Amino acid sequence: MMYLILALAVVMLVAVLLPTSRKAVATVEDTQRSDLQEERDLLVSELRDLSVQSLPDTERERTELVFKARLARVLKALDELPPAPSGTALSRPAHLPALLLTLGCASLMIVGGFTFFQSWRYKGINEGEAKQLQNVLKLPALQTRASTTKNPEDIRAYARAAFDAGKFQQSAQAYADLLNQTKNTRDPEALRRMGVYLSTTEQYKQQALGLVQSAVEQDPKEAEGYLLLGYTHMNNGNGQEALDAFLKFRDLKPMSLEADEQIAELRAALGNNATGAELFAQNCAACHGPEGKGKTAPSILSSAAMNDTETLKTLIQKGAGAMPAFPSIKGEALEALVKHVQSLKP
Ligand code: HEC
């Protein structure tokens, strides 16, 4: 499709530009000018001839007068024409520089469409959005391929792209096709991703839980299983189970922030406070590493602050240097976090 549009664009471009390559056509003004110039030259030479002809003086004077009057008229008319274009190279194609420039820009656009402009499309949006946009753009092609080849790998590629693009219904449909095609009902990726979509429907949310649970049992090391199990539980109104699943997800993927919002929400709803270890994983591990040994920020294990509870509290609430402040961690949560930080000391 893309190539068809491009080919059409090229044809149209050529059609538009073709006339500019023709020889320049003289305008009305050009013809007028050359007529007048011809007449002027003729009059001048006739006037010159007159002076060498042997004519009676009166006769010559009369003719001269007539010619001079005509010459004056011609010169005046020439004067009144718009200034002549400088240069007389009318045999080159008209607007040659314009033609070259347009052709240059057009080929740049066409070549650029395939190469560097592609990445320009994604400028100004963050990485996640760019990836999502790319996935959305890929979807129609992947869908066509999946439905023509019916190859399980093609169906899976389409289902994955749809899932990554946030098109969960399309994705669930594709995973269902995949299960149909392979007759493999034990495909954890397909089960959990179909399941989490079905859990958003009133009719199938119960069955959905079974699908996602079976996916988690088959692939207990896959973090996504717990994340989707958490959502499926949430959609079924099982707060505590959802929280457990999200926490398990974060255990398996401590650097991911994907479940943090849900965890905080569920905790608030369940009146269940975060433990010091969870607070550390959530707020500190990204810079100091899961065990405080340092990552993008230095290790905290040998810091003098570790020995002083009050210093630690102030540090966490107010920040220091490149370390951000965490004013929202206070009260019991702050106590629990500080206890956990101090427990990290070897
Ligand atoms: C954005 C990265 C970042 C995060 C998140 C972060 N820190 Fe830090 N932290 C730093 C940096 C950088 C330093 C070094 C501070 C400096 O500039 O002197 C530091 C220093 C420290 C120190 C040593 C202070 C000292 O004076 O020796 C402790 C203890 C500490 N952080 C604890 C924490 C705790 C607890 C959390 C979570 C609530 C946390 N940090 C979150 C970046 C971070």
Residues whose N, C-alpha, C, O or C-beta is under 5 A from the ligand:
A	BS01	HEC	N283 C284 C287 A297 I300 S303 A304 A305 I316 A320 G321 A322 M323 P324 F326 V341
